[in-house]
Amino acid sequence: MARKRKHRRAPGSARHMANVKAQRGLDREKHFSEGGTLVAWMGGPHTKTKNMRAWENKRRARGRVQ
């Protein structure tokens, strides 16, 4: 049985991600200091509606197999 390969990160990726996280924190702090809301920060309300006909057909197609 062959050994599994481990997924390795690039050498500088930890430092890069630390910078990205710091910038995100600064952006968040600025957003809320300017009176922004949590809903606006998270992307607004999610109002996606389900296509019922497609959903029912999918459910019907995945019924029991005899």
CHARMM internal coordinates of N, CA and C (Angstrom, degrees):
IC EDIT
DIST 1 N 1 CA 1.4526
DIST 1 CA 1 C 1.5258
ANGL 1 N 1 CA 1 C 108.68
DIST 1 C 2 N 1.3085
ANGL 1 CA 1 C 2 N 115.13
DIHE 1 N 1 CA 1 C 2 N 130.68
DIST 2 N 2 CA 1.4688
ANGL 1 C 2 N 2 CA 119.80
DIHE 1 CA 1 C 2 N 2 CA -176.56
DIST 2 CA 2 C 1.5222
ANGL 2 N 2 CA 2 C 110.88
DIHE 1 C 2 N 2 CA 2 C -75.44
DIST 2 C 3 N 1.3404
ANGL 2 CA 2 C 3 N 114.72
DIHE 2 N 2 CA 2 C 3 N 151.48
DIST 3 N 3 CA 1.4575
ANGL 2 C 3 N 3 CA 119.05
DIHE 2 CA 2 C 3 N 3 CA 177.13
DIST 3 CA 3 C 1.5176
ANGL 3 N 3 CA 3 C 109.98
DIHE 2 C 3 N 3 CA 3 C -74.60
DIST 3 C 4 N 1.3286
ANGL 3 CA 3 C 4 N 115.81
DIHE 3 N 3 CA 3 C 4 N 148.44
DIST 4 N 4 CA 1.4600
ANGL 3 C 4 N 4 CA 120.15
DIHE 3 CA 3 C 4 N 4 CA 177.07
DIST 4 CA 4 C 1.5165
ANGL 4 N 4 CA 4 C 109.45
DIHE 3 C 4 N 4 CA 4 C -78.17
DIST 4 C 5 N 1.2957
ANGL 4 CA 4 C 5 N 115.95
DIHE 4 N 4 CA 4 C 5 N 145.04
DIST 5 N 5 CA 1.4616
ANGL 4 C 5 N 5 CA 120.19
DIHE 4 CA 4 C 5 N 5 CA 175.24
DIST 5 CA 5 C 1.5152
ANGL 5 N 5 CA 5 C 108.66
DIHE 4 C 5 N 5 CA 5 C -84.46
DIST 5 C 6 N 1.3014
ANGL 5 CA 5 C 6 N 115.91
DIHE 5 N 5 CA 5 C 6 N 136.35
DIST 6 N 6 CA 1.4581
ANGL 5 C 6 N 6 CA 119.65
DIHE 5 CA 5 C 6 N 6 CA 177.11
DIST 6 CA 6 C 1.5188
ANGL 6 N 6 CA 6 C 108.34
DIHE 5 C 6 N 6 CA 6 C -90.04
DIST 6 C 7 N 1.3096
ANGL 6 CA 6 C 7 N 115.56
DIHE 6 N 6 CA 6 C 7 N 136.91
DIST 7 N 7 CA 1.4562
ANGL 6 C 7 N 7 CA 119.70
DIHE 6 CA 6 C 7 N 7 CA 177.34
DIST 7 CA 7 C 1.5219
ANGL 7 N 7 CA 7 C 108.15
DIHE 6 C 7 N 7 CA 7 C -78.67
DIST 7 C 8 N 1.2926
ANGL 7 CA 7 C 8 N 116.34
DIHE 7 N 7 CA 7 C 8 N 119.75
DIST 8 N 8 CA 1.4648
ANGL 7 C 8 N 8 CA 120.80
DIHE 7 CA 7 C 8 N 8 CA -178.27
DIST 8 CA 8 C 1.5164
ANGL 8 N 8 CA 8 C 109.83
DIHE 7 C 8 N 8 CA 8 C -107.88
DIST 8 C 9 N 1.3025
ANGL 8 CA 8 C 9 N 114.91
DIHE 8 N 8 CA 8 C 9 N 142.44
DIST 9 N 9 CA 1.4571
ANGL 8 C 9 N 9 CA 120.20
DIHE 8 CA 8 C 9 N 9 CA 177.32
DIST 9 CA 9 C 1.5192
ANGL 9 N 9 CA 9 C 109.48
DIHE 8 C 9 N 9 CA 9 C -83.41
DIST 9 C 10 N 1.3184
ANGL 9 CA 9 C 10 N 115.02
DIHE 9 N 9 CA 9 C 10 N 157.06
DIST 10 N 10 CA 1.4610
ANGL 9 C 10 N 10 CA 120.29
DIHE 9 CA 9 C 10 N 10 CA 176.55
DIST 10 CA 10 C 1.5339
ANGL 10 N 10 CA 10 C 108.66
DIHE 9 C 10 N 10 CA 10 C -64.10
DIST 10 C 11 N 1.3092
ANGL 10 CA 10 C 11 N 118.31
DIHE 10 N 10 CA 10 C 11 N 150.88
DIST 11 N 11 CA 1.4727
ANGL 10 C 11 N 11 CA 121.02
DIHE 10 CA 10 C 11 N 11 CA -175.20
DIST 11 CA 11 C 1.5265
ANGL 11 N 11 CA 11 C 114.75
DIHE 10 C 11 N 11 CA 11 C -56.16
DIST 11 C 12 N 1.3148
ANGL 11 CA 11 C 12 N 119.30
DIHE 11 N 11 CA 11 C 12 N -37.89
DIST 12 N 12 CA 1.4580
ANGL 11 C 12 N 12 CA 120.35
DIHE 11 CA 11 C 12 N 12 CA -176.17
DIST 12 CA 12 C 1.5186
ANGL 12 N 12 CA 12 C 114.17
DIHE 11 C 12 N 12 CA 12 C -97.14
DIST 12 C 13 N 1.3196
ANGL 12 CA 12 C 13 N 117.52
DIHE 12 N 12 CA 12 C 13 N 8.64
DIST 13 N 13 CA 1.4631
ANGL 12 C 13 N 13 CA 119.27
DIHE 12 CA 12 C 13 N 13 CA -172.67
DIST 13 CA 13 C 1.5271
ANGL 13 N 13 CA 13 C 112.83
DIHE 12 C 13 N 13 CA 13 C -69.84
DIST 13 C 14 N 1.3042
ANGL 13 CA 13 C 14 N 118.76
DIHE 13 N 13 CA 13 C 14 N -32.18
DIST 14 N 14 CA 1.4689
ANGL 13 C 14 N 14 CA 120.61
DIHE 13 CA 13 C 14 N 14 CA 179.94
DIST 14 CA 14 C 1.5197
ANGL 14 N 14 CA 14 C 110.18
DIHE 13 C 14 N 14 CA 14 C -65.31
DIST 14 C 15 N 1.3265
ANGL 14 CA 14 C 15 N 116.11
DIHE 14 N 14 CA 14 C 15 N -43.18
DIST 15 N 15 CA 1.4624
ANGL 14 C 15 N 15 CA 119.99
DIHE 14 CA 14 C 15 N 15 CA 178.22
DIST 15 CA 15 C 1.5347
ANGL 15 N 15 CA 15 C 110.68
DIHE 14 C 15 N 15 CA 15 C -65.47
DIST 15 C 16 N 1.3399
ANGL 15 CA 15 C 16 N 115.53
DIHE 15 N 15 CA 15 C 16 N -41.09
DIST 16 N 16 CA 1.4634
ANGL 15 C 16 N 16 CA 120.27
DIHE 15 CA 15 C 16 N 16 CA 178.60
DIST 16 CA 16 C 1.5209
ANGL 16 N 16 CA 16 C 111.23
DIHE 15 C 16 N 16 CA 16 C -62.34
DIST 16 C 17 N 1.3341
ANGL 16 CA 16 C 17 N 117.25
DIHE 16 N 16 CA 16 C 17 N -45.02
DIST 17 N 17 CA 1.4665
ANGL 16 C 17 N 17 CA 120.58
DIHE 16 CA 16 C 17 N 17 CA -179.67
DIST 17 CA 17 C 1.5226
ANGL 17 N 17 CA 17 C 111.01
DIHE 16 C 17 N 17 CA 17 C -65.62
DIST 17 C 18 N 1.3217
ANGL 17 CA 17 C 18 N 118.55
DIHE 17 N 17 CA 17 C 18 N -33.55
DIST 18 N 18 CA 1.4575
ANGL 17 C 18 N 18 CA 121.41
DIHE 17 CA 17 C 18 N 18 CA 176.58
DIST 18 CA 18 C 1.5263
ANGL 18 N 18 CA 18 C 109.91
DIHE 17 C 18 N 18 CA 18 C -62.79
DIST 18 C 19 N 1.3283
ANGL 18 CA 18 C 19 N 116.47
DIHE 18 N 18 CA 18 C 19 N -40.12
DIST 19 N 19 CA 1.4670
ANGL 18 C 19 N 19 CA 120.36
DIHE 18 CA 18 C 19 N 19 CA 177.32
DIST 19 CA 19 C 1.5213
ANGL 19 N 19 CA 19 C 111.66
DIHE 18 C 19 N 19 CA 19 C -66.26
DIST 19 C 20 N 1.3226
ANGL 19 CA 19 C 20 N 116.44
DIHE 19 N 19 CA 19 C 20 N -41.50
DIST 20 N 20 CA 1.4659
ANGL 19 C 20 N 20 CA 120.84
DIHE 19 CA 19 C 20 N 20 CA 179.90
DIST 20 CA 20 C 1.5267
ANGL 20 N 20 CA 20 C 110.07
DIHE 19 C 20 N 20 CA 20 C -63.68
DIST 20 C 21 N 1.3364
ANGL 20 CA 20 C 21 N 116.98
DIHE 20 N 20 CA 20 C 21 N -43.72
DIST 21 N 21 CA 1.4627
ANGL 20 C 21 N 21 CA 120.97
DIHE 20 CA 20 C 21 N 21 CA 179.25
DIST 21 CA 21 C 1.5215
ANGL 21 N 21 CA 21 C 111.30
DIHE 20 C 21 N 21 CA 21 C -62.96
DIST 21 C 22 N 1.3275
ANGL 21 CA 21 C 22 N 116.73
DIHE 21 N 21 CA 21 C 22 N -40.36
DIST 22 N 22 CA 1.4669
ANGL 21 C 22 N 22 CA 120.52
DIHE 21 CA 21 C 22 N 22 CA 178.71
DIST 22 CA 22 C 1.5155
ANGL 22 N 22 CA 22 C 110.69
DIHE 21 C 22 N 22 CA 22 C -63.51
DIST 22 C 23 N 1.3325
ANGL 22 CA 22 C 23 N 117.02
DIHE 22 N 22 CA 22 C 23 N -42.22
DIST 23 N 23 CA 1.4605
ANGL 22 C 23 N 23 CA 120.51
DIHE 22 CA 22 C 23 N 23 CA 179.87
DIST 23 CA 23 C 1.5236
ANGL 23 N 23 CA 23 C 110.95
DIHE 22 C 23 N 23 CA 23 C -66.53
DIST 23 C 24 N 1.3218
ANGL 23 CA 23 C 24 N 117.03
DIHE 23 N 23 CA 23 C 24 N -39.61
DIST 24 N 24 CA 1.4667
ANGL 23 C 24 N 24 CA 120.21
DIHE 23 CA 23 C 24 N 24 CA 177.83
DIST 24 CA 24 C 1.5210
ANGL 24 N 24 CA 24 C 111.13
DIHE 23 C 24 N 24 CA 24 C -62.39
DIST 24 C 25 N 1.3311
ANGL 24 CA 24 C 25 N 116.19
DIHE 24 N 24 CA 24 C 25 N -39.72
DIST 25 N 25 CA 1.4583
ANGL 24 C 25 N 25 CA 120.35
DIHE 24 CA 24 C 25 N 25 CA 177.44
DIST 25 CA 25 C 1.5123
ANGL 25 N 25 CA 25 C 111.56
DIHE 24 C 25 N 25 CA 25 C -62.85
DIST 25 C 26 N 1.3306
ANGL 25 CA 25 C 26 N 116.79
DIHE 25 N 25 CA 25 C 26 N -41.43
DIST 26 N 26 CA 1.4693
ANGL 25 C 26 N 26 CA 120.42
DIHE 25 CA 25 C 26 N 26 CA 178.13
DIST 26 CA 26 C 1.5276
ANGL 26 N 26 CA 26 C 111.30
DIHE 25 C 26 N 26 CA 26 C -65.66
DIST 26 C 27 N 1.3472
ANGL 26 CA 26 C 27 N 116.43
DIHE 26 N 26 CA 26 C 27 N -40.39
DIST 27 N 27 CA 1.4688
ANGL 26 C 27 N 27 CA 120.16
DIHE 26 CA 26 C 27 N 27 CA 178.18
DIST 27 CA 27 C 1.5194
ANGL 27 N 27 CA 27 C 110.71
DIHE 26 C 27 N 27 CA 27 C -62.87
DIST 27 C 28 N 1.3323
ANGL 27 CA 27 C 28 N 116.25
DIHE 27 N 27 CA 27 C 28 N -41.80
DIST 28 N 28 CA 1.4686
ANGL 27 C 28 N 28 CA 120.55
DIHE 27 CA 27 C 28 N 28 CA -179.96
DIST 28 CA 28 C 1.5260
ANGL 28 N 28 CA 28 C 111.01
DIHE 27 C 28 N 28 CA 28 C -65.35
DIST 28 C 29 N 1.3228
ANGL 28 CA 28 C 29 N 116.05
DIHE 28 N 28 CA 28 C 29 N -43.28
DIST 29 N 29 CA 1.4634
ANGL 28 C 29 N 29 CA 120.43
DIHE 28 CA 28 C 29 N 29 CA 179.31
DIST 29 CA 29 C 1.5291
ANGL 29 N 29 CA 29 C 110.71
DIHE 28 C 29 N 29 CA 29 C -61.36
DIST 29 C 30 N 1.3296
ANGL 29 CA 29 C 30 N 117.07
DIHE 29 N 29 CA 29 C 30 N -42.62
DIST 30 N 30 CA 1.4645
ANGL 29 C 30 N 30 CA 121.44
DIHE 29 CA 29 C 30 N 30 CA 179.00
DIST 30 CA 30 C 1.5288
ANGL 30 N 30 CA 30 C 110.69
DIHE 29 C 30 N 30 CA 30 C -63.97
DIST 30 C 31 N 1.3317
ANGL 30 CA 30 C 31 N 116.52
DIHE 30 N 30 CA 30 C 31 N -42.94
DIST 31 N 31 CA 1.4669
ANGL 30 C 31 N 31 CA 121.58
DIHE 30 CA 30 C 31 N 31 CA -179.13
DIST 31 CA 31 C 1.5255
ANGL 31 N 31 CA 31 C 111.11
DIHE 30 C 31 N 31 CA 31 C -57.68
DIST 31 C 32 N 1.3353
ANGL 31 CA 31 C 32 N 116.17
DIHE 31 N 31 CA 31 C 32 N -47.98
DIST 32 N 32 CA 1.4624
ANGL 31 C 32 N 32 CA 119.54
DIHE 31 CA 31 C 32 N 32 CA -177.19
DIST 32 CA 32 C 1.5282
ANGL 32 N 32 CA 32 C 112.12
DIHE 31 C 32 N 32 CA 32 C -75.52
DIST 32 C 33 N 1.3205
ANGL 32 CA 32 C 33 N 117.86
DIHE 32 N 32 CA 32 C 33 N -29.41
DIST 33 N 33 CA 1.4726
ANGL 32 C 33 N 33 CA 119.42
DIHE 32 CA 32 C 33 N 33 CA 178.12
DIST 33 CA 33 C 1.5240
ANGL 33 N 33 CA 33 C 110.80
DIHE 32 C 33 N 33 CA 33 C -70.38
DIST 33 C 34 N 1.3328
ANGL 33 CA 33 C 34 N 116.89
DIHE 33 N 33 CA 33 C 34 N -24.85
DIST 34 N 34 CA 1.4642
ANGL 33 C 34 N 34 CA 120.84
DIHE 33 CA 33 C 34 N 34 CA 177.66
DIST 34 CA 34 C 1.5224
ANGL 34 N 34 CA 34 C 111.81
DIHE 33 C 34 N 34 CA 34 C -87.85
DIST 34 C 35 N 1.3160
ANGL 34 CA 34 C 35 N 117.94
DIHE 34 N 34 CA 34 C 35 N 8.53
DIST 35 N 35 CA 1.4593
ANGL 34 C 35 N 35 CA 121.47
DIHE 34 CA 34 C 35 N 35 CA 176.68
DIST 35 CA 35 C 1.5143
ANGL 35 N 35 CA 35 C 114.58
DIHE 34 C 35 N 35 CA 35 C 89.98
DIST 35 C 36 N 1.3043
ANGL 35 CA 35 C 36 N 117.36
DIHE 35 N 35 CA 35 C 36 N 15.09
DIST 36 N 36 CA 1.4617
ANGL 35 C 36 N 36 CA 120.71
DIHE 35 CA 35 C 36 N 36 CA 178.58
DIST 36 CA 36 C 1.5238
ANGL 36 N 36 CA 36 C 111.13
DIHE 35 C 36 N 36 CA 36 C -71.40
DIST 36 C 37 N 1.3094
ANGL 36 CA 36 C 37 N 115.46
DIHE 36 N 36 CA 36 C 37 N 154.25
DIST 37 N 37 CA 1.4638
ANGL 36 C 37 N 37 CA 120.43
DIHE 36 CA 36 C 37 N 37 CA -179.10
DIST 37 CA 37 C 1.5274
ANGL 37 N 37 CA 37 C 110.31
DIHE 36 C 37 N 37 CA 37 C -100.42
DIST 37 C 38 N 1.3116
ANGL 37 CA 37 C 38 N 115.33
DIHE 37 N 37 CA 37 C 38 N 164.08
DIST 38 N 38 CA 1.4567
ANGL 37 C 38 N 38 CA 120.49
DIHE 37 CA 37 C 38 N 38 CA 177.90
DIST 38 CA 38 C 1.5288
ANGL 38 N 38 CA 38 C 110.50
DIHE 37 C 38 N 38 CA 38 C -64.81
DIST 38 C 39 N 1.3324
ANGL 38 CA 38 C 39 N 116.60
DIHE 38 N 38 CA 38 C 39 N -36.84
DIST 39 N 39 CA 1.4651
ANGL 38 C 39 N 39 CA 120.53
DIHE 38 CA 38 C 39 N 39 CA 179.69
DIST 39 CA 39 C 1.5234
ANGL 39 N 39 CA 39 C 109.75
DIHE 38 C 39 N 39 CA 39 C -62.24
DIST 39 C 40 N 1.3267
ANGL 39 CA 39 C 40 N 116.80
DIHE 39 N 39 CA 39 C 40 N -43.74
DIST 40 N 40 CA 1.4585
ANGL 39 C 40 N 40 CA 120.33
DIHE 39 CA 39 C 40 N 40 CA 179.25
DIST 40 CA 40 C 1.5276
ANGL 40 N 40 CA 40 C 110.56
DIHE 39 C 40 N 40 CA 40 C -65.75
DIST 40 C 41 N 1.3257
ANGL 40 CA 40 C 41 N 117.64
DIHE 40 N 40 CA 40 C 41 N -37.64
DIST 41 N 41 CA 1.4596
ANGL 40 C 41 N 41 CA 121.29
DIHE 40 CA 40 C 41 N 41 CA -179.98
DIST 41 CA 41 C 1.5242
ANGL 41 N 41 CA 41 C 111.03
DIHE 40 C 41 N 41 CA 41 C -66.25
DIST 41 C 42 N 1.3245
ANGL 41 CA 41 C 42 N 116.89
DIHE 41 N 41 CA 41 C 42 N -38.02
DIST 42 N 42 CA 1.4592
ANGL 41 C 42 N 42 CA 120.94
DIHE 41 CA 41 C 42 N 42 CA -176.66
DIST 42 CA 42 C 1.5231
ANGL 42 N 42 CA 42 C 112.95
DIHE 41 C 42 N 42 CA 42 C -83.22
DIST 42 C 43 N 1.3201
ANGL 42 CA 42 C 43 N 118.37
DIHE 42 N 42 CA 42 C 43 N -3.23
DIST 43 N 43 CA 1.4616
ANGL 42 C 43 N 43 CA 119.67
DIHE 42 CA 42 C 43 N 43 CA 174.86
DIST 43 CA 43 C 1.5088
ANGL 43 N 43 CA 43 C 114.31
DIHE 42 C 43 N 43 CA 43 C 109.62
DIST 43 C 44 N 1.3096
ANGL 43 CA 43 C 44 N 118.66
DIHE 43 N 43 CA 43 C 44 N 13.35
DIST 44 N 44 CA 1.4601
ANGL 43 C 44 N 44 CA 120.81
DIHE 43 CA 43 C 44 N 44 CA 176.90
DIST 44 CA 44 C 1.5119
ANGL 44 N 44 CA 44 C 112.16
DIHE 43 C 44 N 44 CA 44 C 80.51
DIST 44 C 45 N 1.3195
ANGL 44 CA 44 C 45 N 116.34
DIHE 44 N 44 CA 44 C 45 N 175.82
DIST 45 N 45 CA 1.4657
ANGL 44 C 45 N 45 CA 119.51
DIHE 44 CA 44 C 45 N 45 CA -178.83
DIST 45 CA 45 C 1.5270
ANGL 45 N 45 CA 45 C 111.06
DIHE 44 C 45 N 45 CA 45 C -70.17
DIST 45 C 46 N 1.3017
ANGL 45 CA 45 C 46 N 115.48
DIHE 45 N 45 CA 45 C 46 N 143.82
DIST 46 N 46 CA 1.4599
ANGL 45 C 46 N 46 CA 121.29
DIHE 45 CA 45 C 46 N 46 CA 179.02
DIST 46 CA 46 C 1.5274
ANGL 46 N 46 CA 46 C 107.99
DIHE 45 C 46 N 46 CA 46 C -96.36
DIST 46 C 47 N 1.3100
ANGL 46 CA 46 C 47 N 115.98
DIHE 46 N 46 CA 46 C 47 N 105.58
DIST 47 N 47 CA 1.4609
ANGL 46 C 47 N 47 CA 120.10
DIHE 46 CA 46 C 47 N 47 CA -173.05
DIST 47 CA 47 C 1.5242
ANGL 47 N 47 CA 47 C 111.68
DIHE 46 C 47 N 47 CA 47 C -114.50
DIST 47 C 48 N 1.3016
ANGL 47 CA 47 C 48 N 116.61
DIHE 47 N 47 CA 47 C 48 N 29.87
DIST 48 N 48 CA 1.4575
ANGL 47 C 48 N 48 CA 120.25
DIHE 47 CA 47 C 48 N 48 CA -179.86
DIST 48 CA 48 C 1.5286
ANGL 48 N 48 CA 48 C 108.89
DIHE 47 C 48 N 48 CA 48 C -70.14
DIST 48 C 49 N 1.3227
ANGL 48 CA 48 C 49 N 116.56
DIHE 48 N 48 CA 48 C 49 N 129.53
DIST 49 N 49 CA 1.4657
ANGL 48 C 49 N 49 CA 120.24
DIHE 48 CA 48 C 49 N 49 CA -179.89
DIST 49 CA 49 C 1.5230
ANGL 49 N 49 CA 49 C 109.76
DIHE 48 C 49 N 49 CA 49 C -103.16
DIST 49 C 50 N 1.3035
ANGL 49 CA 49 C 50 N 114.96
DIHE 49 N 49 CA 49 C 50 N 153.15
DIST 50 N 50 CA 1.4484
ANGL 49 C 50 N 50 CA 122.00
DIHE 49 CA 49 C 50 N 50 CA -176.88
DIST 50 CA 50 C 1.5354
ANGL 50 N 50 CA 50 C 109.61
DIHE 49 C 50 N 50 CA 50 C -84.77
DIST 50 C 51 N 1.3222
ANGL 50 CA 50 C 51 N 117.06
DIHE 50 N 50 CA 50 C 51 N 137.30
DIST 51 N 51 CA 1.4554
ANGL 50 C 51 N 51 CA 121.98
DIHE 50 CA 50 C 51 N 51 CA 172.92
DIST 51 CA 51 C 1.5318
ANGL 51 N 51 CA 51 C 106.48
DIHE 50 C 51 N 51 CA 51 C -80.00
DIST 51 C 52 N 1.3262
ANGL 51 CA 51 C 52 N 116.41
DIHE 51 N 51 CA 51 C 52 N 101.03
DIST 52 N 52 CA 1.4618
ANGL 51 C 52 N 52 CA 120.67
DIHE 51 CA 51 C 52 N 52 CA -170.93
DIST 52 CA 52 C 1.5172
ANGL 52 N 52 CA 52 C 112.51
DIHE 51 C 52 N 52 CA 52 C -64.57
DIST 52 C 53 N 1.3420
ANGL 52 CA 52 C 53 N 118.17
DIHE 52 N 52 CA 52 C 53 N -38.13
DIST 53 N 53 CA 1.4590
ANGL 52 C 53 N 53 CA 119.31
DIHE 52 CA 52 C 53 N 53 CA -178.24
DIST 53 CA 53 C 1.5250
ANGL 53 N 53 CA 53 C 110.37
DIHE 52 C 53 N 53 CA 53 C -64.29
DIST 53 C 54 N 1.3336
ANGL 53 CA 53 C 54 N 116.58
DIHE 53 N 53 CA 53 C 54 N -45.02
DIST 54 N 54 CA 1.4621
ANGL 53 C 54 N 54 CA 120.15
DIHE 53 CA 53 C 54 N 54 CA 179.04
DIST 54 CA 54 C 1.5257
ANGL 54 N 54 CA 54 C 110.25
DIHE 53 C 54 N 54 CA 54 C -65.93
DIST 54 C 55 N 1.3233
ANGL 54 CA 54 C 55 N 117.85
DIHE 54 N 54 CA 54 C 55 N -39.38
DIST 55 N 55 CA 1.4585
ANGL 54 C 55 N 55 CA 121.15
DIHE 54 CA 54 C 55 N 55 CA -179.41
DIST 55 CA 55 C 1.5272
ANGL 55 N 55 CA 55 C 110.76
DIHE 54 C 55 N 55 CA 55 C -64.53
DIST 55 C 56 N 1.3389
ANGL 55 CA 55 C 56 N 116.90
DIHE 55 N 55 CA 55 C 56 N -43.11
DIST 56 N 56 CA 1.4692
ANGL 55 C 56 N 56 CA 120.16
DIHE 55 CA 55 C 56 N 56 CA 179.62
DIST 56 CA 56 C 1.5208
ANGL 56 N 56 CA 56 C 111.03
DIHE 55 C 56 N 56 CA 56 C -65.57
DIST 56 C 57 N 1.3330
ANGL 56 CA 56 C 57 N 117.71
DIHE 56 N 56 CA 56 C 57 N -40.71
DIST 57 N 57 CA 1.4605
ANGL 56 C 57 N 57 CA 120.32
DIHE 56 CA 56 C 57 N 57 CA 178.07
DIST 57 CA 57 C 1.5261
ANGL 57 N 57 CA 57 C 111.05
DIHE 56 C 57 N 57 CA 57 C -63.26
DIST 57 C 58 N 1.3090
ANGL 57 CA 57 C 58 N 115.87
DIHE 57 N 57 CA 57 C 58 N -39.42
DIST 58 N 58 CA 1.4669
ANGL 57 C 58 N 58 CA 119.83
DIHE 57 CA 57 C 58 N 58 CA 178.78
DIST 58 CA 58 C 1.5215
ANGL 58 N 58 CA 58 C 110.13
DIHE 57 C 58 N 58 CA 58 C -64.54
DIST 58 C 59 N 1.3220
ANGL 58 CA 58 C 59 N 117.38
DIHE 58 N 58 CA 58 C 59 N -44.63
DIST 59 N 59 CA 1.4653
ANGL 58 C 59 N 59 CA 121.27
DIHE 58 CA 58 C 59 N 59 CA 177.94
DIST 59 CA 59 C 1.5236
ANGL 59 N 59 CA 59 C 110.16
DIHE 58 C 59 N 59 CA 59 C -61.61
DIST 59 C 60 N 1.3313
ANGL 59 CA 59 C 60 N 116.95
DIHE 59 N 59 CA 59 C 60 N -43.16
DIST 60 N 60 CA 1.4647
ANGL 59 C 60 N 60 CA 121.07
DIHE 59 CA 59 C 60 N 60 CA -178.48
DIST 60 CA 60 C 1.5267
ANGL 60 N 60 CA 60 C 110.36
DIHE 59 C 60 N 60 CA 60 C -64.68
DIST 60 C 61 N 1.3181
ANGL 60 CA 60 C 61 N 117.22
DIHE 60 N 60 CA 60 C 61 N -40.17
DIST 61 N 61 CA 1.4718
ANGL 60 C 61 N 61 CA 121.32
DIHE 60 CA 60 C 61 N 61 CA -178.36
DIST 61 CA 61 C 1.5262
ANGL 61 N 61 CA 61 C 111.43
DIHE 60 C 61 N 61 CA 61 C -68.31
DIST 61 C 62 N 1.3190
ANGL 61 CA 61 C 62 N 116.93
DIHE 61 N 61 CA 61 C 62 N -25.35
DIST 62 N 62 CA 1.4591
ANGL 61 C 62 N 62 CA 120.10
DIHE 61 CA 61 C 62 N 62 CA -178.75
DIST 62 CA 62 C 1.5285
ANGL 62 N 62 CA 62 C 112.34
DIHE 61 C 62 N 62 CA 62 C -97.80
DIST 62 C 63 N 1.3106
ANGL 62 CA 62 C 63 N 115.56
DIHE 62 N 62 CA 62 C 63 N 24.10
DIST 63 N 63 CA 1.4545
ANGL 62 C 63 N 63 CA 120.24
DIHE 62 CA 62 C 63 N 63 CA 178.16
DIST 63 CA 63 C 1.5122
ANGL 63 N 63 CA 63 C 111.81
DIHE 62 C 63 N 63 CA 63 C -71.40
DIST 63 C 64 N 1.3180
ANGL 63 CA 63 C 64 N 116.08
DIHE 63 N 63 CA 63 C 64 N -176.96
DIST 64 N 64 CA 1.4585
ANGL 63 C 64 N 64 CA 120.46
DIHE 63 CA 63 C 64 N 64 CA -178.87
DIST 64 CA 64 C 1.5199
ANGL 64 N 64 CA 64 C 111.93
DIHE 63 C 64 N 64 CA 64 C -66.44
DIST 64 C 65 N 1.3155
ANGL 64 CA 64 C 65 N 115.70
DIHE 64 N 64 CA 64 C 65 N 142.80
DIST 65 N 65 CA 1.4617
ANGL 64 C 65 N 65 CA 121.60
DIHE 64 CA 64 C 65 N 65 CA 177.90
DIST 65 CA 65 C 1.5202
ANGL 65 N 65 CA 65 C 107.23
DIHE 64 C 65 N 65 CA 65 C -100.12
DIST 65 C 66 N 1.3263
ANGL 65 CA 65 C 66 N 115.34
DIHE 65 N 65 CA 65 C 66 N 132.25
DIST 66 N 66 CA 1.4686
ANGL 65 C 66 N 66 CA 118.94
DIHE 65 CA 65 C 66 N 66 CA -177.77
DIST 66 CA 66 C 1.5067
ANGL 66 N 66 CA 66 C 111.40
DIHE 65 C 66 N 66 CA 66 C -97.72
END
COOR INIT
IC SEED 1 N 1 CA 1 C
IC BUILD
